[in-house]
Amino acid sequence: MTCFHTPATAGHFFARADINQHTQDMRLTVNGKEVETQASTLQQLADELALPPQGVAIAIDNRMVPRTAWGEQPLAEGDSLVVIKAACGG
């Protein structure tokens, strides 16, 4: 198994910047490792990390986020995520 964890604040939404402005990288901790990203939502981060479409769970601030909510779940500078990938075998 692989793990990630992210503290995010509910109701913490980001305003969309002018499309011509440069998007700055945000620093997050993913499974204990610092990561720089331009993702503003959990789904964007999952896509950026090329996570598989099934068998993955993500927690933010030790709280699991349902996959159906990833697209609406905002990320914030300094968030700590735990990504868990299902594994088969023994």
Secondary structure, 3 states (H helix, E strand, C coil): CCCCECCCCCCCCCCCCCCCCCCCCEEEEECCEEEEECCCEHHHHHHHCCCCCCCEEEEECCEEECHHHCCCCECCCCCEEEEEECCCCC
